[in-house]
């Protein structure tokens, strides 16, 4: 089993700490987290930080942010990838697999049930009522998360500037997220160069350290890990081709969402824009309205927001059963979508984390990643603003305010930020109030 490297720094996860984190205790935590990780990536990252850094002290602040910076650079669900990374830090490969799997398993079951209800019965009034209470709570969760993450990530004026520029770039100019990440990394690196003497010996030492640390990673292990993931990807695909054929809807779905997993940077909203364009316009798997409804369901269920892709997969199979029953085609398509979406995330972390850990002392890399983290704060602020406006001003006009949603958002924020009430109870209370409000109207 590939075990993470240990550091002798007191602030890091040292040997004694690692021994204190019992595997069964960690197992129970990851299982619980899968049921309470509401709030999208911002809320989930903040939840893990509060649990693992502040309360349980299983991992240091510095190591948490270092892992988060790396995950932000990857395509796919950064919160789930962060769970894999931390699980790997605590208990090696098995810890990473357990953490990443439990992060999504509850949401798979919940969203499958909601997808079937949606496809079979349409817009059920009581479901809409519960969602109306969930959505304002999610707004509050994201706002609270931005405040927590921003407080820790924006340590210098330069970081505030990067965050502000990132927000303006994505909100006003609609600059692609990968370009924002790349630019932020360059700015972070330049800040490092300007703040230290740019002597040839310093640069040479940095490059030498990078080459030396990377070379210490056994090539054989990387090849073995990559080969395992290729086999895990290929076996279901071969079975699908043998069962339904290369041009079947299921095989097309498998190929498309595999490709999407490698190119969709920028979180669930960026993924949804890319996938919806192809699924609606190119393939005709579902309608634009169905895709929007799927996002609402994914935003108010536990698990990564990128689980909206499972809904799209379900509706694709339901609308195009190809000789199967609609339910069978929908369930298989949903599971295919989820499998191909998350399998690469495990590969990215289990292959890359050992290298990234060895490069933690490379100050140039750390500075570049800190620039990325600052930019992500601005990007998450953009997402919170867009979602908040959609919930509180659903018609798009500032004069047409949804007072119920506005009051619910404020109350939920106070409950989370001021009174530190557990996010699960706040979300459940929001759903109950939304249902009650609908019955009283």
C-alpha positions, 0 to 999 in steps of 0.5 A: 500500500502506498503510504503518504510521506511523514514530516518532522515539522510539529505543525504537520501530521506527524507519526503520533497523530497518525497513530491516534487516528484509528482507522475505524474512527476515520471510517465512521467519520467518512460514512457520516460525512457522506450523509451531511455534506450539503452545500456544494463544494464550498460548504463541503470544504468548509465542513471538512476544515471545521471537522478535521483541522479545527475540531478533530485536529487530524491534519494541520492547516498548512497541509489542508490548504496544500491539498486543497490547492492541488485539488483545485487544479484538477478537473472534476469534483474538488471537494471529493478529491480533497476527501480522497487526499486526506483519507490517503494522508491518514491511512494510505490507499485504502483510506483514500478509497474509503473517504472518496467512496463514502463521500458520494455513495449516500448521494447516489442512492438519494439522487437515484430515488429523486430522479425516479420520482421526478421522471415517473411522477413529474413535479410533485408539489411536496418535493417542490415545497421541500426544495423551496426551503432547502435552497435558501439554506444552501445560499447561507451555507455557501456564504458562510463557507466563503467567509471561512475559506477567505479568512484563511486563504487571503492572508496578504493584500496581493491575495485579495487583489487576485481574488477580486480580479478572479471574481470580475473576470468570471462574473463580468467577462465570463473568462473560462475557469482554467484560464483564471487558474493558470493566470492566478498560479503565474501571479502567485509565482511572480509574487514569490519571485519579487519577494525574494532575491532572484539569484541564480543560486536560489532558482537553481536550488529550487529546480534541483529540489524539484527534480530530486524530490520527484525522482524519489517517487518509484516509477513502478508504483505509478505504472501499477496504479495507472494500470489498475485504473485503466483495467477498472475503466475498461472492464465495464466498457467492454461488457457494455459493448458486448451487451449493447453494441458500440453505438448503443446509447449506453456505450455513447454515454460511457465514452462521453462522460469519461471525456467530460471527466478529463476536460471539465475544470471549474466545478459543477456549474462549468461542468453543467454548461459543457454537458448540457450543451452536448446532452441537449443540443448534440445528443438530444438526451434530455431537455434544457428544462430537465437539466435545470431541474436536475441542478436544483435536486443536486444542490439540495441533496448530500454529496458533490454538486457534480452529482447533477451529472447522475441526474442527466445520465438517468434522464438520458436513459429514461428518455432513450431506453433502447429496448430496455425498460425506462427504469432499468435504462435510467438506473444503468445510465445513472450509474455509468455516469457516476462511475465514469465521473468519479473514477478519474478523481481517484486516479488523479489523487492516488497518482499525484498526491505522493508527488505533491506531498514531496513538493510541499517544501518547494516555496515556488510551488506553494506560492503558485498554489496560494495564488490559485486558492485566492482566485478560487475564493473569487470564483466561489463568490461568483457562484454564491452571487449567481445562486443567491440572486436566482433564489432570492430574485427568481424573476431576475428583477430586483423589485421582485424579491422572494421574501421567504427565501431572503428571510430563510437565508438570513436565518440559516446564516445566523444559525450556522455562523453565530450559533454554530448549529450543525449543518444537517439540522439547519438543512432539515429544518429548512426543508420542513419549514418550506413544506409547512410554508407551502401548506399554509399558503 
